[in-house]
C-alpha cells in the first residue's frame, strides 16, 4: 500500500518508520529540517510530489492545532479512493470534516507518546479505534496495533472525547497544579522525584497539544471535580478531622483498587 504521513514529528516519524518496511511510504512536511532524520521513505515538501505519489492512505500526524489545516492543504492532490486517517488526541470537529470531505476515513488514537512510552515495547499501552469509519481502514489499523501488542478499544467520536477528557485532563491538571506550587528540594523524597519526572515529561510536550487536551469541551466538568475534591480535602485538613480523613482515605483507596 502507498501510505503518506503528514508531519515528520515524533509520532509521524514513528509511524513512517514502522510502516516503511512493509509498504511504500512517504512523509510530507513543509519544514525540510524535520525530514533530516527520516529514512527508508520518500521525503516530500511539495504538493506536486504528493499528487505523483498517489497515496492510498494518508495518516495525519500533524500537531492537533494543524490537523484540519493539514488535511485541507493536501486534499486537492489526493486521489478520490484515498482513505484519510488521523491519530489526533482530540477529535473535536473531525467527524463533521470527514463527512463533508467525501473521502473514506478512519480515525484512531494511539494512547501513548514518545515522552513516557517505550516505543520498542508497547504491550502495556492502549489504542482507540473510532467505530464510525471505513471498514477496511479500521481493519488496517487494528492489524497494525495488534502487531504492536497494544490493547485496542473501539469508541464513537463522542465516547472517545469523553474518555480523553477523563483520562488525560485529570492527570494533566493535577500535574500542572503540582508544578505551579512546587519548590525545588535539595533532598527530595522518592514521591517528590517521581512527580517531578512526570511534570518534566508532560511539560516537554507541545504547548498546543496540552492546550487542545484541556480545551476539550468536556474538560471543565472534570476540572470542577478536582476543585470539589480539593475543597473537601482542605476542609478535613483545616479541621484536623482524623475520622474524616480516615473515611476519605478509605473512599479514595477503593477508587484505585
N, C-alpha and C positions, 0 to 999 in steps of 0.2 A: 504494500500500500504506500502511496505517496502522502507523506504527512508533513505539514508545515506547522511549526511552532512560532507563535507571535511573542517576542520578548526573549532576550538571552540573559535574563537574570538568574537567580539561584534555582528557582523551580523550572523555568524554561530550559535551562541547561541540563537539569536533571532529567527531564522528560526526553529531551533530544538525545542525550547520551544513552538513555535506557532503550530507546526505540531504534537507534541508528544501526544496530547490528542485525535487525530482522526486517527493517523497512527502508524504503528510500525516503530520506528525511531532509528537511531544510529548516533553517531558523531565520526569521526576519526581525531585524532591529534597526531603527533609524539611526542609532548611535553605533558606528563601526567599532568603537573601542570595546563595546560589550561583546563583540564577536571574536575577540583576540584569542580566547582560550576555548573556543568551541571547535571540536574536531570530529572527523568521520561523518561530516554532514555538509550540505551546501549552505553557504552563508549569503543571505540576501540583504540588500539595503535599499532596493527599489521595487516598486510595484510591478514593473515590467518583468522582473525576474520571477515574481510570483505567478504572473499570467502564463509565462512559458513553462513553469513547473507543473501547472495544472493539478494542484493538490486534491486528494480525495477526502482528506480530513484536516481540519485546522484546529489546533489546540491553542487557545488564547491564554497565555501565561503572563500577559501584561499586568502591571500592578492594578489593584482594584479601581483606583481613580481613572485609569485609562482603558478599562476593559471594553466598554461600549465604543469608545472612540477608535480603538484598535480594530474592532470588527468593522465599523463603518468605513475605515480607510481602505480595507482590503477587499470588501465585498464586491466592488465593481470589477475586480480582476479575477474573481473566483468562478469556476465552472458551476453550473446550476446543480449538478449532482453532488457537490461537495457537502460534507457534514461539518457543521460548526460545533465547536465544543469549548467549554471554559472550565477552569479549575478554581473559580473565584470563591473566596470565603464568605462573601455576602452576595446573595442572589437578587437583591432589590432591583427591579426594572428589567431583569434578564428574560423573564417569561414573556413579557409583552414584546420585547425586542425580537426574540426568536420567532414568535408567532407572526409578527409583522414582516419579518425578513423574507419569508417564503422558502427558506432553506431548511433541510433536515437538521436536527440539532440533538446534542446530548450534553448534559451538564453534570459535573461531578465536583467533589471537594475532597481531595486527599487531606485528612485531618492531621497533618504533620508538616513541619517546616524544617529547614536546614539548621535553625538555631538550636533546637532541642533534640530533634530526632537523629538517630544514626541512619543515614540513608543506605548504608550497606546491610542493615538489619532492621526491618520494619515489621517484624512479626507481632509486635505488641501495639502497633498503630492501627488506626481506623480510616476508612474512606466511605464517603456517602455518594451514592449514585441517585440522581433525581429521576423519579419514576416517569415524569412527563417528558418523553423524548423518543428519539428514533430507536427502534428495537435493535438494529444491527450496531448502532453506536453504543448502546448500553452493553451489548454483548462484548464488544471490543474492550471497553474499559473494565468490565467485570473480569475478563480473562487476564488483562494486564495487572489489575490489582491483586488477583488471586496468585499470579506468578510472583508477586512481592510478598505474599503471605499476609496481606492486610485483611483485617476484619471488615466486611462490607455490609453497609446498611442502605436501604432504599427508602427515601423520603420524597414527598412532594416539595415543590419550591417553598410553600408556606411552612411545612414541617421542618425543612432544613433551616430556615431563618429563625424559627422558634428555638431549635436546638442550639444553633450558634449563639443566639442571644444569651442562652443559659450557660453553655459550656465554655464560651470564650469571654464574654463580657464580665462575668463574675470574677474569674481569676485575674483578668486584665485590670479591673478596677481595684481589686484587693492589692495587687502588686503596685499599682500607681500610688495608693494610699501609703503603703509601706515605704516606697521611695520618697514620697513627699515629706514624711516626718522623720526619715532616717538620719541618724548621726553616725559618722564613721567611728568605729570602735578600734582601739589599739589591741584589744584582746577579745575578739568576737567569739561567741559561743557557736556550737555546731548549727543550731537552728537559725541563728542570725546569718551565718555564712551561706546556708542553703537558700534562704530567702534572698540574700544579696545576689547569688548566682542567677536565680530566676529573674530578678529585677534587671540585672545587666543584660541577660539574654533577650528578654522581652523588649527592653528599650533600645536594643540594637536593630529592631525591626523597622521597616519603612514607616514613616510617620503617617502616610496616607492609608496604609493597611490598618494601623491601630485606630485611626480616625474612623474608617468605614465600619470596622467591627463595632465601635462604640456608638456610631450614628445609625446603626440598625434600628428601625422604628420600634423594635421590641425590647431594646436595651434599657430604656428608662425604668420600666417596671422592675427589672432585675436589680438595677442600682438602688431603687427605692427600697427593695427588700433588704439590701445591705445596710442602708441607713436605719431602717427599723430595728434590725438586729443589733447594730452598734448602740442605738439608744437604749435598748433593753439591757445590753451588757453593761453599759455605763451606769445605769440606774443600780444594778446589782453591786457593782464595784464601789460606787459612791456611798451606798448604804451599808457596805461591808456585810452583805446578806449572805452568810455562809450556807444556809439552807437553800436560798435561791440559786446560789452558784452551783450547789450540788445538783439541783434539778436541771439547771441549764446545761451542765456538762453531760448529764445523763441523756438529755434530749439530743444534743449535737453528736454525741458518740453513736447514738442509734442511727443518725443520718449517714454515717460513713461506714457502717457495717456492710 
